[in-house]
Structures are given as C-alpha cells and as structure tokens.
Amino acid sequence: MSFNSSNNYSFSTDKGTVTTAIGEVAAGVKGLLNYSSGTRFKNYSAVNTWTVRGLKSLGSGTTRIESVPFAHQNSSTWCMVLTKNSTGLNLSFMLKNSESEMPLGAKVKADEVLRSGEKREVYPRTWCTLKQGQKSQMLPFRKIVSAGGTVNEDEITLQCEVCMQCIVQDELLVGEIAEPKVGLFRCLEEMLHREVHTDFELRAGVTVMKAHKAILAVRSPYFAAMLQPHTKEAQEGFVEVSDVKPEVLKQVLVYVYTAEAPGLKDKPWDLLMAADKYQLAQLKRQCEAYIASRLDVDNAAETAANAFVFSSDLLLQRAVHFIKRNLSQVISTPGWNEAIAAYPEAIQRISEMIE
C-alpha cells in the first residue's frame, strides 16, 4: 500500500493494483456528533445574617435601615430592610439588582437569632415576585413597648433566606455514543486484528503495532502530514512513539479503525491527550464529555487546570461553571491547593473566568 501526490491509495491484489481516491472512501463515512440536553429545576438559597445595634436610640417617626447587600447564586443582589414607625419594627426584603429585566420569583423568610442560639420566626416563608428596586410585603415583628416610642431591646440579630428555583440547562456531547459503525468500519476492524496487508508500524518501546498508512492518514490529520511520500516515516515504514503509553496507543488504533474507544472509561485523560496529539476531534469530545459527567468538588480544580493545559474548551467551560456554582466547597478541598501548586498559570486564568 502506498501514497502518491494525488492522495490516492493502492491495494495490491492477485488481479493487479486497484487505486482508489481517499476522498471517495472518506465520503462514505459521515461524522456524527451526538448531544444530550436536559432541563432541570433546582432550588438555590442565599442566607445572610444581619445584626442591628442601637435600636433604643432610634428617633421617633419613620426610620428605614438597609442591610449590606448580599448576592444570590443567580447573580441577583438582595438586602433586608428594617423600618421603624409609630407601632414598632417591620421587616421586608428588597431586590437591589438583577441581570434580568423580568420579575424574579423567590421565597423569602427570616428568623431572629436569640441569645440562647435558638431561632424565632419573624418573617414566615413567603413567595414574592419582584423587579429590581422593589420590596416584598412589610411585616411587623417587634412592637413599641413604651410611651417614649422605643423598643425594649437594643440589639437584634436576623437571619434571612432568599430561595429561588432556577432552571439549569445541560448540554453535553454524549461520550458513550460512538460514530456509526457501518460496514466499512467492521471491515477495517477485521483488517486491524488480522493485520491484513499492513504497511506501517507504530513502535512504543518493545510494543509494535501494525497498521495501514491509508487508514491512518484518512482518519487523522496528524498521520496524514506524517505519511506524505517524502517523509522519513513514510519511507522507513515505522514511527517511534515515546510520549504515548503502549496501552493507550492501542486504544487510539482501535478508535481509528472502529470509531469506538473501549478504554474510554478507564483512561479518559490519557486518551484525551492522545486524541489531542493525533487530532482526533471526535474522540477528544467523547473524552471531554465523559470527564465532565464525573465532575465533583474534589476533582473540579484539577479537571479545569488540565482542560486549560490541553485546550479542551468544552471541558474547561463545564469545569469553570461547576466551580462557580460550588466555589466555597471547591476552594476548601486539597485538590484546589494542589492545582494551584501544579498549575499556577491555569488556576490564575480559571480564577479570572470565575469572577
């Protein structure tokens, strides 16, 4: 089997030499990207504790005090509003800022934290729909107890909660679904296992894997460039591979011939790196999707750092999104500190993306 400058390949048979254009073979193999999308609803709560001192010194008439604003996971900002009037103290919630022009629906509640540590409900859980700048219903929780118009305590601690049901959209490439295994792939798989008419070797240490120049070139731009007729590898009929483990290289070959990667779940990172080297875009996407589906607080930092190093944009976006949603948990894990030490540049970039 040999290449010529017109990108044809030839099969030598008992009946002579059959030359077929690579483009004609490739045209029968349709690339297929499989996506899985889902919509789910998840409750996100933001809790803020607010201590107000000097209540007895509040003057007569209506007085309004706002807490320091606090952020919700959906990027909105809220505050508690304490109002003193002639009857006592009242509490409400204000939507300070919102990225959406549409009204936001939220469940709000507040408890007074007593000195004993116990909590007393002062604002029952209430559903409200607010636009930016609007306040929820104002509810009384402390009455005036003297003719001078003062309250009987000088300090209160309030703990409030804003809970919103957010829509979470997930879209991932489906890693378990391989390219269609049409008849051509079945034939190629047989050729690989039986080493039928092989004309090229991949040597990884003492391991030698036999393959076909034409198939490698059709499936991988990396091999297509390597196996031009004038190259050393094409003329010698082999290439030394030192940066890919033999067992991973075997998986790459299986994928090249069958469009499947049986070892994906065992060595996703090794396969991703090999797919990146050999420019096997679909295999790389499958690895990214599989790794993304296994994200947790312990591995999120390392996953994001590796995704940055290996230019895995899909995986980097998913990992950064996961870290942003679970920031306090992720940065408290050993994995975060280990990632900072091992990949300082990557973590710096990830931190910028989170802000």
N, C-alpha and C positions, 0 to 999 in steps of 0.2 A: 504494500500500500504506500503511495507516495503523493506528495502535493506538487502542483505546478502553479505558475503565476496567475492562472485564471481562476484559482480557487475551485478546481475540480479535484476529485479524488478517484483513484482507480482501484478496482478489485481484480486481482488476477485469479482466473478460474481455469478449469480444464478446457474451456471453449474459447479462451482468449482473455483479453483485458476489457473490462467494462468501465467506462468513465462516466461519472455522474456529477452534476453540479451540486455543490454543498447547499446552495440556496434552495434547490428543489427538495432536498431532504428536509432541511430546516422548515420549509413552508408547511410541511405536513404535521409539524409539532407546534400546537398552539399553546402559548403561555397562558397560565390561568392563575389569577390572584383571587383567593377566597377570603372574604371578610365576615366577621361575626359582629353584629352590633346589638346592643341591648339598652333598654331604658329602665332605670330603677329609681325608686324613691327612698331617700334616706334622711333621717332626722339629724340635724346638726344643731347643737346648743352652744351658746356662749354664756358663761357665768361671770358675773362681776360682783365684787364685794365693796361696799361704799360705807365709810364711817363719817358721820357728821357730828362735829363737836360745837359747843357753844349755843345750844338751842334756846337756853333760858335768856340769852342776851338778844334774841331776835326782836326787833321792834314791832310795834303794833301796825296794823294794816297788812296788806298782802305782800308777802316776800316769796321770791322764787329762787331756788338754788338748783343748778345742774351738776351732775356728777361729771367726772372726767370721761370723755367718750371712750367706748371700747368696741373692738371690731368683732364682727361675726365671720364665720368661715366663708360666707358667700360675698365677702368684700364690702358689706354694708357696715355702717357705724351707728352705734346706739348710745343713749345715755339715760340715766334716771333723772326725773325732775321732781324735786321736793317743793311743795308750795305750802306756805303758812298763811292762813286767813283768820277771820274772827272766830271760827269754830274749832280750829286745830290744824293738824298736819295732814297733807294729802300727797299721794304719790301717783305718778304716771310715767310712761316710757315715751321717749322721742326717737324717731328715726332721723339721725343727724345727716347722714349721707348715704346715697345709694347709687350704684352704677346703672341701675335700670330706671327708665322713666315711668315704667309701670308700677302700680302699687305693690308693695310686698306684704304677704300674709305671714303672720308669726303668732306663736303662742307665748305669752309673757306671764311671768309670775314673780313674786318677791316674798322673802321671809325676813323677819327681824331676827338677828342672831343675839340671843340673850347672853348675859354674863356667865351663865352656867354652861354655855355651849349649846344649849337647846335652841330650836328654831320655832318661831311663831309666825304662821302665815298672815301676811298683812295685805297681800295682793293676790287673790286666788287666780289660778291659771285661766287666762282669758285669751280668746282669739281676737286679733285685731288686724285690720288691713290699712296700711299707712303709705303715704307718699313722703318723699324727702321733706323734712321740716315739720311733719305732722306729729301729734301726740296721741297716745292711747287715752282711754277714759280715765279721768282722775278719780281716785278712790281715797276716802278718808281712812286713816289708820291710827291717829293719836288725837285725843280731844284736849281742848283748853281746860285746865282744872282750877284756875284761879281768876279772880276779878281783874288782876293785872294783865291778863291775856298771855300768860306764859304756860309752858308745858312743865310737867313735874320731873322730867329728866333732862340732863344737859347734853347727853350723848346717845346716839343710836348707831347701830351697825346693820345695814341692809344688804341682803344678798339677792341679786336678781338673776333671772334666767330668760334668755331670748332663744326660742326654739323655732327653727324653720325646716320645713320639709322641702328639700332640694331635689331637683331632677338631675340624675347622674347619667350621662350618655357615655357608653363604652363602645369603642370601635377598634377591633384588633384583627390583624391578619390571622387566619386560623392555621396554627402551626401543624396540626395533626393531618390536615388535608393536603396531600401531595399533588403534584402536577398529574394530569391524566395519564394513566399507564396504558397507552394504546398498544396496538400490535407491534409497532416499531420498538417500543421500549422492552417488550418481552423478548424480542429477538436480540436486542443489544445486551440484555441481562444474560442471556444464554451465551453470547459471544464472550462476555467478560469471564464468566465462571469456567467455561471450557477452553478459554484462551485460544479462540479460533482466529487464525490469521493475524495475530498480534504483530506489531511492528515498532513498538516503543516500550521502554521500561522506566518506571519510577523507582528509584533506589533510595530507601530510607534506612541508613545503616546497613544491617545484614538482611533486611527485608527487601525483596524485589517484587514489584507488582507489574504485570504485563498489561499493556493497553493498546489502543489504536489511535494513531495520530489524528485521523479524520474526526473521530468521535470527540476526542479531547478538544480539538480546535472548534468544532461546531458548538459545543456546549459551554466553552469557557474562553472569553476574550484574552485571558492571560495566556492560555496554551496556544491560542490562535497566533499571538505575536511570537511566542517562543518557537513555534514549529514552522516558521517561514523557511523555505528551502535553503537559504543561505546561512542559517544559524548553526552554531556548534551543536546544539542539542539535536536538531533535526538530522544533521549529518552523522552524528555518532549513534543516534538511536536510543539515547537514555538521558535522564537528568538526575542529579544528586539532590535530594531533598533533606535538608538538615534542620529546618525550623518547623516542621510539622511531624507530630508523632506518628509512627507507622500505623497504629490502630485508627487514628483519626484520618490519615491519608486513605486508608482502605474505605472508610465511610464516605469520603469525598468521591472516590472512584465509583462506589455503589450508587451514589446520588447522580453522578454524571451519566451513568448508564441506565438508571431505572427511574430517576426523578423522585426517589424516596431516600430517606436517611434513617435507617433503623436505629442508629445510636443517638438520635437527637435528644432523647430524654436523659441519657446517661452522660453525655459530654456536650451540652449545648454551647458552652463558652468556647471550647476547643474547636467545635465545628463552625461557630460564628467567625472566629479568627481565620480559619482555613477558607471559609466561604468568602471572606473579605479579601484574602490574598489572591484567590483564584477567580475573583469577580463573578461569583455565582450568586446573583442578586436574589433569586427566589429562595435559595437555601438560607441565605443570611436573614431574610424576612421571617422565615419559619423559626429560626433560632431566636430572633428578637421577640417574636410573639410568644414563644414558649417561656422564655426567661421573664417577660413582662407578666405573664399569668402567674408566676411564682413570687411576685414581689411581696415582701413583708418588711416590718420596721427594722429587722436585723440586717437584711441584705440590701436595703434600698440604696444606701450610700455607695457601697461597692459597685452595685449594678449601674448606678448613674455615672460613676467615675469610669468604669470600663466602657460604658456606652460612649462617653465623651472621647476616650482614647481611641476607640475603634470606629469612630464616626458613624455610630448607629443612631441616626436621628430619631427614628420611631421609638426606640427603646429609651433614649435619653429623655424625650418628651414625657413618656409614660412614667419613668422613674422620678423625674422632677415634679410632675403632677402629684404623684403618690407622696413624695417627701413634703410637699407644700401642704397637703391635706393632713399629714400626720407629723408635722415639724417637731413638736415638743418631744414626741416619743422617739423619733429617729435620732435626733441630736443627743439623746441621753444614752444611746446604745454604744457598746465598744466598737461596733462597726464604723460609726461616724468618725471617731478619733483615729482608727486605723486607716480609714480612707484619706483623712487629712494628711497623715504622715506619708502615705504611699503615693498619693496623687494630689499634691497641693494645688497645682495649676487647675486640675479638673474640678476640685472642690470649690476653688475660687470662682470659676465660671458658673458652677451649679448654684452657688450662693447668690450670684448676680441674677440668675434666672428666677430664683425663688422670690426675690424682693419685688 
